[in-house]
């Protein structure tokens, strides 16, 4: 996990603690109310809110073999010039994931390359590191086959965990359904994400955990109806830190049939 990932992970732990504390305080003040026996409604793409954590780059490979190859692209660009890019190709029985990360170089970074190494329980993908103009670029290529269920599962979870804005939705930003669209043959529901009208009380958990003055999440996501998963998105995140600095991150992802 890189430095930014570690910081985000720590923040989300603190967010959880803050939310738990706020829930405890609220429950202690709330009077008992009669229980309403409403029929439970499962979460779906028709709900006003969606969890923001289920992506088609994972859900489709984990389903039945596809009859037509699909290419997924997931990219994260930061305002300091660094970025991470995942390009994934799925066929009926193969999954190929190419990863490219650019970050600011450190004193210990050195250019190198190594071939793919398969030691059974341990697998090292082929990779190359280049260092130039103050940046370090890391390239890796991973290959998975459906005949190896353990590695196939690993491959399907790689991009959602490291290459999507799923972490932003832990704070439950305001999400509104705004329409329907057909995207590359997929029927989707279209959602708008916008926290700019939320108050600091709505954002208090992440503001406290991240020691931020403010933050905003804006953008659009298209959720496929079958399976229910985020097929395409364009999302911007901006945070104003208490030290006066500002961080901006742009996330975009999509899928095309080949």
LINUR-V536587 format. One record per residue. RES is the residue in three letters. SS is DSSP state (a for helix, b for strand, c for the rest). D_LAST is the distance of its C-alpha to the last C-alpha in Angstrom with 1 decimal. Layout:
# LINUR-V536587
res:RES ss:SS d_last:D_LAST
res:RES ss:SS d_last:D_LAST
This chain:
# LINUR-V536587
res:UNK ss:c d_last:31.9
res:UNK ss:c d_last:32.6
res:UNK ss:a d_last:35.5
res:UNK ss:a d_last:33.7
res:UNK ss:a d_last:32.1
res:UNK ss:a d_last:35.6
res:UNK ss:a d_last:37.2
res:UNK ss:a d_last:34.8
res:UNK ss:a d_last:35.3
res:UNK ss:a d_last:39.1
res:UNK ss:a d_last:38.8
res:UNK ss:a d_last:37.0
res:UNK ss:a d_last:39.7
res:UNK ss:a d_last:42.3
res:UNK ss:a d_last:40.5
res:UNK ss:a d_last:40.8
res:UNK ss:a d_last:44.5
res:UNK ss:a d_last:45.1
res:UNK ss:a d_last:43.5
res:UNK ss:a d_last:45.5
res:UNK ss:a d_last:48.7
res:UNK ss:a d_last:48.1
res:UNK ss:a d_last:47.4
res:UNK ss:a d_last:50.6
res:UNK ss:a d_last:52.6
res:UNK ss:a d_last:51.3
res:UNK ss:a d_last:52.1
res:UNK ss:a d_last:55.6
res:UNK ss:a d_last:56.4
res:UNK ss:c d_last:54.8
res:UNK ss:c d_last:57.2
res:UNK ss:c d_last:56.3
res:UNK ss:c d_last:54.7
res:UNK ss:c d_last:54.6
res:UNK ss:c d_last:51.5
res:UNK ss:c d_last:49.4
res:UNK ss:c d_last:47.9
res:UNK ss:c d_last:44.6
res:UNK ss:c d_last:41.9
res:UNK ss:c d_last:39.2
res:UNK ss:c d_last:35.9
res:UNK ss:c d_last:32.7
res:UNK ss:c d_last:30.5
res:UNK ss:c d_last:27.5
res:UNK ss:c d_last:25.2
res:UNK ss:c d_last:28.1
res:UNK ss:c d_last:30.6
res:UNK ss:c d_last:32.0
res:UNK ss:c d_last:31.0
res:UNK ss:c d_last:28.1
res:UNK ss:c d_last:28.5
res:UNK ss:c d_last:25.8
res:UNK ss:c d_last:25.2
res:UNK ss:c d_last:22.4
res:UNK ss:b d_last:18.9
res:UNK ss:a d_last:15.6
res:UNK ss:a d_last:14.7
res:UNK ss:a d_last:17.6
res:UNK ss:a d_last:18.0
res:UNK ss:c d_last:14.7
res:UNK ss:c d_last:15.0
res:UNK ss:c d_last:18.7
res:UNK ss:c d_last:18.1
res:UNK ss:c d_last:17.4
res:UNK ss:c d_last:14.7
res:UNK ss:c d_last:11.4
res:UNK ss:c d_last:10.6
res:UNK ss:c d_last:6.8
res:UNK ss:c d_last:5.3
res:UNK ss:b d_last:5.5
res:UNK ss:b d_last:6.8
res:UNK ss:b d_last:10.3
res:UNK ss:b d_last:12.9
res:UNK ss:b d_last:16.6
res:UNK ss:b d_last:19.4
res:UNK ss:b d_last:23.2
res:UNK ss:b d_last:25.5
res:UNK ss:b d_last:29.3
res:UNK ss:c d_last:32.0
res:UNK ss:c d_last:33.6
res:UNK ss:c d_last:30.7
res:UNK ss:c d_last:29.2
res:UNK ss:b d_last:25.7
res:UNK ss:b d_last:23.2
res:UNK ss:b d_last:19.5
res:UNK ss:b d_last:17.0
res:UNK ss:b d_last:13.5
res:UNK ss:b d_last:12.0
res:UNK ss:b d_last:9.2
res:UNK ss:b d_last:9.5
res:UNK ss:c d_last:9.5
res:UNK ss:c d_last:12.3
res:UNK ss:c d_last:15.0
res:UNK ss:b d_last:14.0
res:UNK ss:b d_last:13.8
res:UNK ss:b d_last:14.1
res:UNK ss:b d_last:15.6
res:UNK ss:b d_last:16.8
res:UNK ss:b d_last:19.8
res:UNK ss:b d_last:21.7
res:UNK ss:b d_last:25.0
res:UNK ss:b d_last:27.5
res:UNK ss:b d_last:31.0
res:UNK ss:b d_last:34.5
res:UNK ss:c d_last:36.2
res:UNK ss:c d_last:39.1
res:UNK ss:c d_last:42.0
res:UNK ss:c d_last:40.8
res:UNK ss:c d_last:37.3
res:UNK ss:c d_last:37.1
res:UNK ss:c d_last:34.4
res:UNK ss:b d_last:33.2
res:UNK ss:b d_last:30.5
res:UNK ss:b d_last:30.3
res:UNK ss:c d_last:28.2
res:UNK ss:c d_last:26.6
res:UNK ss:b d_last:29.4
res:UNK ss:b d_last:29.2
res:UNK ss:c d_last:32.6
res:UNK ss:c d_last:31.7
res:UNK ss:c d_last:32.4
res:UNK ss:c d_last:31.6
res:UNK ss:b d_last:28.5
res:UNK ss:b d_last:28.3
res:UNK ss:c d_last:24.9
res:UNK ss:b d_last:25.0
res:UNK ss:b d_last:26.0
res:UNK ss:b d_last:27.5
res:UNK ss:b d_last:29.8
res:UNK ss:b d_last:30.9
res:UNK ss:b d_last:33.8
res:UNK ss:b d_last:34.5
res:UNK ss:c d_last:35.9
res:UNK ss:c d_last:36.6
res:UNK ss:b d_last:33.2
res:UNK ss:b d_last:31.8
res:UNK ss:b d_last:28.1
res:UNK ss:b d_last:26.7
res:UNK ss:b d_last:23.6
res:UNK ss:b d_last:22.5
res:UNK ss:b d_last:19.8
res:UNK ss:b d_last:19.6
res:UNK ss:b d_last:18.3
res:UNK ss:b d_last:18.6
res:UNK ss:b d_last:18.7
res:UNK ss:c d_last:19.2
res:UNK ss:c d_last:22.4
res:UNK ss:c d_last:24.0
res:UNK ss:a d_last:24.2
res:UNK ss:a d_last:26.2
res:UNK ss:a d_last:23.8
res:UNK ss:a d_last:20.7
res:UNK ss:a d_last:22.6
res:UNK ss:a d_last:23.4
res:UNK ss:a d_last:19.9
res:UNK ss:a d_last:18.8
res:UNK ss:a d_last:21.8
res:UNK ss:a d_last:21.6
res:UNK ss:a d_last:19.5
res:UNK ss:a d_last:21.1
res:UNK ss:a d_last:24.5
res:UNK ss:a d_last:24.2
res:UNK ss:c d_last:21.4
res:UNK ss:c d_last:21.9
res:UNK ss:c d_last:24.9
res:UNK ss:a d_last:25.9
res:UNK ss:a d_last:29.4
res:UNK ss:a d_last:30.1
res:UNK ss:a d_last:30.2
res:UNK ss:a d_last:33.0
res:UNK ss:a d_last:35.3
res:UNK ss:c d_last:34.2
res:UNK ss:c d_last:33.6
res:UNK ss:c d_last:34.0
res:UNK ss:b d_last:30.9
res:UNK ss:b d_last:31.0
res:UNK ss:b d_last:28.7
res:UNK ss:b d_last:28.3
res:UNK ss:b d_last:26.0
res:UNK ss:b d_last:22.9
res:UNK ss:b d_last:19.6
res:UNK ss:b d_last:16.3
res:UNK ss:b d_last:13.5
res:UNK ss:c d_last:9.9
res:UNK ss:c d_last:11.3
res:UNK ss:b d_last:13.3
res:UNK ss:b d_last:17.1
res:UNK ss:b d_last:18.8
res:UNK ss:b d_last:22.3
res:UNK ss:b d_last:23.0
res:UNK ss:b d_last:25.6
res:UNK ss:b d_last:27.8
res:UNK ss:b d_last:29.3
res:UNK ss:b d_last:32.6
res:UNK ss:c d_last:35.5
res:UNK ss:c d_last:37.5
res:UNK ss:c d_last:39.8
res:UNK ss:c d_last:40.4
res:UNK ss:c d_last:43.8
res:UNK ss:c d_last:44.7
res:UNK ss:c d_last:45.8
res:UNK ss:c d_last:42.3
res:UNK ss:c d_last:41.0
res:UNK ss:a d_last:44.0
res:UNK ss:a d_last:42.5
res:UNK ss:a d_last:40.0
res:UNK ss:a d_last:42.6
res:UNK ss:a d_last:45.1
res:UNK ss:a d_last:42.9
res:UNK ss:a d_last:41.4
res:UNK ss:c d_last:44.7
res:UNK ss:b d_last:43.1
res:UNK ss:b d_last:44.7
res:UNK ss:b d_last:41.7
res:UNK ss:b d_last:37.9
res:UNK ss:b d_last:35.3
res:UNK ss:b d_last:31.7
res:UNK ss:b d_last:30.0
res:UNK ss:b d_last:26.5
res:UNK ss:b d_last:24.0
res:UNK ss:b d_last:21.7
res:UNK ss:b d_last:19.5
res:UNK ss:b d_last:19.9
res:UNK ss:b d_last:17.7
res:UNK ss:b d_last:20.1
res:UNK ss:c d_last:18.6
res:UNK ss:c d_last:18.8
res:UNK ss:b d_last:20.9
res:UNK ss:b d_last:19.4
res:UNK ss:b d_last:18.8
res:UNK ss:b d_last:15.3
res:UNK ss:b d_last:16.1
res:UNK ss:b d_last:19.4
res:UNK ss:b d_last:21.6
res:UNK ss:b d_last:24.9
res:UNK ss:b d_last:28.0
res:UNK ss:b d_last:30.8
res:UNK ss:b d_last:34.2
res:UNK ss:b d_last:37.3
res:UNK ss:b d_last:40.9
res:UNK ss:b d_last:42.8
res:UNK ss:c d_last:46.5
res:UNK ss:c d_last:47.0
res:UNK ss:c d_last:45.9
res:UNK ss:c d_last:42.5
res:UNK ss:b d_last:39.2
res:UNK ss:b d_last:35.8
res:UNK ss:b d_last:32.6
res:UNK ss:b d_last:29.0
res:UNK ss:b d_last:25.8
res:UNK ss:b d_last:22.9
res:UNK ss:b d_last:19.4
res:UNK ss:b d_last:16.2
res:UNK ss:b d_last:13.0
res:UNK ss:b d_last:9.6
res:UNK ss:b d_last:6.3
res:UNK ss:b d_last:3.8
res:UNK ss:c d_last:0.0
